[in-house]
Amino acid sequence: MTDEPVTPTSTAPALPRRIAHLDMDAFFASVELLRYPQLKGLPVVIGGSRRSVDEALLAAQGERALRLIPVAEFPLLKDYVGRGVITTATYAARQFGIGSAMGMMKAARLCPQAIVLPVDFDEIRRFSRLFKATIAAIAPLVEDRGVDEVYIDFTDVPGGQDEGGRVLARLIQQSIFDKTGLTCSIGVAPNKLLAKMASEFNKPKGISIVFGTDLQEKIWPLNVRKINGIGPKAGDKLAALGIQTIGELAAQAPHRLVRHFGPSSGVWMHQAAWGRDASPVVTHSEPVSISRETTFERDLHAVRDKVELGAIFTRLCQQVAADLQRKGYAAKTIGIKLRYDDFKIATRDQTAASYTDDASAIRRLAGQCLKRVPLDKRLRLLGVRAGSLVKTTDAPGFKPDQAGSTSAPTPQAPGWANSQLF
């Protein structure tokens, strides 16, 4: 009888978690600048659907390459007329305070000399698929967060631990540029929460590395709004409590946050301020809905303030459409939310015959919902929601040639012409 060899049962220790957040730099604008390199360095805004002025610009070129169109021939934002919203803007335009989801007429007051171009969603989707496929070929665990951003699990990928992930980030950054001509910014950290913040540190073309030991130096001085999940309302409420920075949030006793924000949000805020986030990189996940809402500075009446309410309602629909388009989704169910002056809430939904990301279609469906709610009390809040989402590439009945419209609805749209509605 001979002794059998003993197989060791110990395993190598797990590698420290390294998660990256990758955000394409001014994605919609950058795609257009590939087509029009003569506009690089200039303030350019992207938004709305193609208009007659855009068609005329292209028609006038004949056989001339698009890159040879003189800059002086492009339409300017100061001449824009309509209710479209901005999808994105170049960094030169952002210096004037222009941002995504801003009304184009408002942006024209901030930077009238900006060049305005329509969104080409077919091209946007093509480049989105291309840069994501480039990432997946190098690091396969990728969480899709919309048309222009992803989370990537670097932990077990070659180079993912080297220099905290900088080596792998450089490789991915260069590979995307080689394949697309586009740049991106990457943050690498122990979790998704910190990686999201880190990707904003050195935009554009930046790589930022954060370790757990960097919390006090790199994270705590930031405003609380830099935490993904703390929006304007929570930020204002925290400011009213004397809490401006993430470090000040971390210093709070958890029970104080729970008292003001509830058990779920209060505990989460405290954990987030300490950089704690165990959420995994999810490779197959879809959002349930996309919504926009606003609380009024004063209660508004559905009849006496219908002009103001109508403008707000339309803008919310445009913003939802812009969010859908930016993230690459189409919706089949549109809903509204009203909060009355007595704080009671009413919601209604309307299911469309086909999927859409079009602002006019969303406004029409939301108007149909509006006809089914009581409007005899003053309103504190108005919201619009898009549900039953699918990727536009997978949406049955979705017509890409109709995508991207951010025009206002016609006066005959439901919920507009009726004198009792706004």
C-alpha positions in Angstrom: 0.0 0.0 0.0 1.4 3.3 -1.0 0.6 6.8 0.2 -1.4 8.9 -2.3 -0.1 12.4 -3.0 -1.9 15.1 -1.1 -3.5 17.8 -3.2 -3.1 21.3 -1.7 -6.5 22.8 -0.8 -5.4 26.4 -0.3 -6.3 28.9 -3.0 -4.6 32.2 -3.9 -6.0 35.2 -2.1 -8.6 37.2 -4.1 -7.2 40.3 -5.9 -8.3 43.7 -4.7 -11.4 44.9 -6.5 -10.7 47.4 -9.3 -13.7 48.8 -11.1 -13.5 51.4 -14.0 -16.1 53.9 -15.1 -15.5 55.0 -18.8 -17.2 58.0 -20.2 -16.9 59.1 -23.8 -15.8 62.7 -24.1 -18.7 64.9 -25.4 -19.8 61.8 -27.4 -22.5 63.3 -29.6 -20.4 66.3 -30.5 -17.2 64.3 -30.9 -18.9 62.0 -33.5 -20.0 65.1 -35.5 -16.4 66.5 -35.3 -15.2 63.4 -37.1 -17.4 64.5 -39.9 -16.6 68.2 -39.6 -13.0 68.4 -38.3 -13.0 72.1 -39.3 -15.2 72.8 -36.2 -12.7 71.4 -33.7 -12.0 73.9 -30.9 -15.2 75.9 -31.6 -18.4 76.1 -29.5 -20.7 73.5 -31.1 -24.0 72.3 -29.7 -25.8 69.1 -30.8 -29.6 68.9 -30.6 -32.9 68.5 -32.3 -33.7 66.8 -35.6 -32.4 67.8 -39.0 -34.0 71.1 -40.3 -34.3 72.8 -43.6 -31.2 74.9 -42.9 -29.2 71.7 -42.3 -30.5 70.1 -45.5 -29.6 73.2 -47.4 -26.1 73.2 -46.1 -25.5 69.6 -47.2 -27.3 70.1 -50.6 -25.1 73.1 -51.4 -21.9 71.1 -51.1 -22.4 69.0 -54.3 -19.4 66.7 -54.6 -17.3 68.7 -52.1 -16.3 66.7 -49.0 -18.0 67.7 -45.7 -14.6 68.6 -44.1 -14.2 71.3 -46.7 -17.4 73.3 -45.9 -16.3 76.7 -44.7 -17.0 77.4 -41.0 -18.9 80.5 -41.9 -21.6 78.5 -43.7 -22.7 76.5 -40.7 -26.0 77.6 -38.9 -25.5 79.5 -35.6 -27.4 79.0 -32.4 -28.5 82.7 -32.4 -30.6 81.9 -35.5 -32.3 78.8 -34.0 -36.1 79.0 -33.6 -37.9 76.2 -31.8 -38.3 74.3 -28.6 -35.5 71.7 -29.1 -33.2 70.8 -26.3 -29.4 70.3 -26.3 -28.2 66.7 -26.3 -24.6 67.6 -25.8 -22.0 70.4 -26.4 -18.3 70.6 -27.1 -16.1 71.7 -24.2 -15.7 75.1 -25.9 -19.5 75.6 -25.6 -19.7 74.3 -22.1 -17.5 77.1 -20.9 -20.4 79.4 -21.5 -22.7 77.4 -19.2 -24.3 75.3 -21.8 -25.2 71.7 -20.8 -27.3 68.8 -21.9 -31.1 68.9 -21.7 -30.9 72.8 -21.7 -33.4 74.5 -24.0 -31.7 75.6 -27.2 -33.3 79.0 -27.1 -31.9 79.5 -23.6 -28.5 78.3 -24.8 -28.6 80.8 -27.6 -28.7 83.6 -25.1 -25.6 82.2 -23.4 -23.5 81.5 -26.5 -25.2 83.0 -29.7 -22.1 82.4 -31.8 -22.2 78.6 -31.2 -22.7 76.4 -34.2 -25.7 74.1 -34.0 -25.9 70.6 -35.6 -28.6 68.0 -35.5 -28.2 64.6 -33.9 -27.5 61.7 -36.3 -28.7 58.8 -34.3 -27.7 56.1 -36.8 -24.1 57.3 -36.6 -24.3 57.6 -32.8 -25.5 54.1 -32.4 -22.8 52.8 -34.8 -20.0 54.4 -32.8 -21.6 53.3 -29.5 -21.6 49.7 -30.6 -18.0 50.0 -31.9 -16.4 51.5 -28.8 -18.2 49.0 -26.5 -17.1 46.0 -28.7 -13.6 47.3 -28.5 -13.7 47.3 -24.7 -15.3 43.9 -24.4 -12.6 42.4 -26.6 -10.1 43.5 -23.9 -12.1 43.3 -20.7 -15.3 41.2 -21.1 -17.2 42.2 -17.9 -18.8 45.4 -19.1 -22.0 47.1 -17.7 -23.8 49.2 -20.3 -24.9 52.5 -18.8 -26.2 54.1 -21.9 -25.0 55.2 -25.3 -21.8 56.8 -24.1 -20.7 55.3 -20.7 -19.9 51.9 -19.2 -18.6 50.3 -16.0 -15.8 47.7 -16.5 -14.5 45.1 -14.0 -10.7 45.3 -14.2 -10.1 43.0 -11.2 -9.0 39.8 -13.0 -8.0 41.3 -16.4 -4.3 41.4 -17.3 -3.1 44.9 -16.5 -6.1 45.6 -14.3 -4.1 45.7 -11.1 -0.9 47.3 -12.6 -0.5 50.9 -11.3 -4.0 50.5 -9.8 -5.5 49.8 -13.2 -3.8 52.7 -15.1 -2.0 50.2 -17.5 -5.3 48.6 -18.6 -7.0 52.0 -18.8 -4.3 53.3 -21.1 -4.7 50.2 -23.3 -8.5 50.6 -23.5 -8.3 54.3 -24.1 -5.8 53.9 -27.0 -7.7 51.0 -28.5 -10.9 53.1 -28.6 -9.1 56.0 -30.2 -7.5 53.7 -32.8 -10.8 52.1 -33.7 -13.0 55.2 -33.6 -10.9 58.4 -33.5 -12.8 59.3 -30.3 -11.4 60.0 -26.8 -12.7 58.9 -23.4 -12.1 59.5 -19.8 -11.6 56.6 -17.3 -11.8 56.5 -13.5 -10.5 53.3 -11.7 -11.4 52.7 -8.1 -12.4 50.0 -5.6 -16.0 50.3 -6.6 -18.5 51.8 -9.0 -19.4 54.7 -6.7 -15.8 56.0 -6.6 -15.0 55.1 -10.2 -17.9 57.3 -11.4 -16.5 60.3 -9.5 -13.0 59.6 -10.6 -13.9 59.6 -14.3 -14.8 63.3 -13.9 -11.5 64.3 -12.4 -9.4 64.8 -15.6 -11.8 65.3 -18.5 -11.3 65.1 -21.4 -8.9 62.3 -22.2 -8.1 61.7 -18.5 -7.3 58.6 -16.5 -7.8 58.9 -12.7 -6.9 56.3 -10.1 -8.4 56.2 -6.7 -7.6 53.8 -3.9 -9.4 53.3 -0.6 -6.7 55.3 1.1 -7.4 58.3 -1.1 -10.8 59.0 0.4 -9.9 61.9 2.6 -7.6 63.6 0.1 -9.5 63.1 -3.2 -13.2 62.4 -2.3 -14.1 64.2 0.9 -13.4 67.8 -0.4 -15.9 67.3 -3.2 -19.5 68.6 -3.1 -22.1 66.1 -2.0 -23.7 66.4 -5.5 -20.7 64.5 -6.9 -22.1 61.3 -5.4 -24.1 59.6 -8.1 -27.6 59.4 -6.6 -27.7 62.8 -4.7 -29.7 65.1 -6.9 -30.6 68.8 -6.7 -33.3 68.4 -4.0 -31.2 66.2 -1.7 -28.3 68.5 -2.3 -30.3 71.5 -1.3 -31.6 69.8 1.8 -28.1 68.8 2.8 -26.9 72.3 2.3 -29.7 73.6 4.5 -28.4 71.3 7.2 -24.9 72.8 6.8 -23.6 69.8 4.8 -21.8 70.9 1.6 -18.9 68.5 1.1 -18.7 64.7 1.1 -16.4 64.9 4.1 -19.0 66.9 6.0 -21.5 64.2 5.1 -19.2 61.4 6.3 -18.8 63.2 9.6 -22.6 63.1 10.3 -24.0 60.6 12.8 -26.1 58.1 10.7 -29.2 58.7 12.9 -29.2 62.4 11.9 -29.3 61.5 8.2 -32.0 58.9 8.9 -34.1 61.4 10.7 -34.0 63.8 7.7 -33.9 61.4 4.8 -35.5 58.2 6.0 -33.9 54.9 6.9 -33.0 53.8 3.4 -31.6 57.0 2.0 -30.0 58.1 5.2 -28.0 55.0 5.7 -27.0 54.9 2.0 -25.8 58.5 2.1 -23.5 57.8 5.1 -22.1 54.6 3.4 -21.6 56.5 0.2 -19.7 59.3 1.9 -17.3 56.7 3.3 -16.8 55.3 -0.2 -18.6 52.0 0.5 -20.3 50.4 -2.5 -20.6 46.6 -3.0 -22.8 46.8 -6.1 -21.5 44.4 -8.9 -20.8 45.2 -12.5 -24.0 43.9 -14.1 -23.5 42.8 -17.7 -27.2 42.3 -18.5 -29.4 45.0 -17.0 -32.0 47.4 -18.5 -33.5 50.5 -16.9 -37.2 50.2 -15.9 -38.1 53.8 -16.7 -36.7 57.3 -17.4 -38.5 60.3 -15.9 -38.2 64.0 -15.4 -40.2 66.1 -12.9 -40.1 69.5 -11.4 -41.5 71.1 -8.3 -42.8 74.7 -8.8 -41.7 77.7 -6.8 -45.4 78.5 -6.3 -48.5 76.4 -6.7 -49.9 76.7 -10.2 -53.5 76.5 -11.4 -54.4 74.4 -14.4 -56.5 77.1 -16.1 -55.1 80.4 -14.9 -51.5 79.3 -15.3 -52.0 77.0 -18.3 -49.5 78.9 -20.5 -46.8 78.5 -17.9 -47.8 74.9 -17.2 -47.9 74.1 -20.9 -44.4 75.3 -21.4 -43.1 73.3 -18.4 -45.0 70.2 -19.6 -43.6 70.4 -23.1 -40.0 70.9 -21.7 -40.3 67.9 -19.5 -41.4 65.8 -22.5 -38.4 67.1 -24.5 -36.0 66.3 -21.7 -37.4 62.7 -21.4 -37.0 62.4 -25.1 -33.4 63.7 -25.0 -32.6 61.3 -22.1 -34.0 58.4 -24.1 -32.1 59.4 -27.2 -28.8 59.9 -25.3 -29.1 56.5 -23.6 -30.2 54.7 -26.7 -33.7 53.6 -25.5 -37.2 53.8 -26.9 -40.4 53.6 -24.7 -43.9 52.2 -25.3 -45.6 53.5 -22.1 -45.7 57.2 -21.2 -47.0 58.4 -17.9 -47.5 61.6 -15.9 -47.3 62.5 -12.2 -49.1 65.4 -10.5 -48.8 66.5 -6.9 -51.5 68.8 -5.7 -51.3 71.6 -3.2 -52.6 69.2 -0.5 -49.7 66.8 -1.3 -51.9 64.1 -2.8 -50.5 62.5 -5.9 -52.2 61.4 -9.2 -50.5 59.3 -11.9 -51.7 58.1 -15.3 -50.1 56.0 -18.0 -50.8 55.6 -21.7 -49.4 52.8 -23.9 -48.5 53.6 -27.4 -49.0 51.5 -30.5 -45.2 51.4 -31.1 -42.0 52.3 -29.4 -40.8 55.9 -29.6 -38.1 58.3 -28.4 -39.7 61.3 -30.1 -40.6 64.4 -28.1 -43.8 65.2 -30.0 -45.1 61.6 -29.6 -44.2 61.7 -25.9 -46.0 65.0 -25.5 -49.1 63.7 -27.4 -49.3 60.6 -25.2 -48.6 62.6 -22.0 -51.4 65.0 -23.0 -53.8 62.0 -23.3 -52.9 61.0 -19.7 -53.5 64.6 -18.6 -57.1 64.4 -19.8 -57.8 61.6 -17.3 -56.7 63.4 -14.1 -58.7 66.0 -12.1 -57.3 69.5 -12.5 -59.5 71.3 -10.0 -56.8 71.9 -7.4 -53.5 73.8 -7.7 -50.4 71.9 -8.6 -47.1 71.7 -6.7 -45.3 69.2 -9.0 -45.4 67.9 -12.5 -43.6 64.9 -13.9 -43.4 62.8 -17.1 -42.2 59.2 -17.3 -41.2 56.9 -20.1 -41.6 53.1 -19.3 -41.6 49.7 -21.0 -38.1 50.5 -22.3 -36.0 48.6 -24.8 -32.9 49.4 -26.7 -33.8 51.2 -30.0 -31.9 48.6 -31.9 -34.3 45.9 -30.5 -37.5 47.9 -30.5 -40.3 46.4 -32.7 -41.9 49.0 -34.9 -39.3 51.7 -34.0 -38.5 53.9 -37.0 -35.0 55.4 -36.8 -35.8 57.9 -39.5 -38.3 59.5 -37.0 -35.9 59.4 -34.1 -34.4 62.5 -32.5 -37.2 65.0 -32.9 -37.3 67.5 -30.1 -39.8 69.8 -31.7 -42.7 71.1 -29.7 -46.2 69.5 -30.3 -48.7 71.2 -32.5 -51.4 73.3 -30.8 -53.9 70.6 -31.7 -52.2 68.0 -29.6 -54.3 66.4 -26.8 -53.9 68.3 -23.6 -52.9 71.5 -25.4 -55.9 73.0 -27.2 -58.5 72.1 -24.6 -59.1 75.3 -22.5 -59.3 73.2 -19.3 -55.9 71.7 -19.9 -52.4 73.0 -20.3 
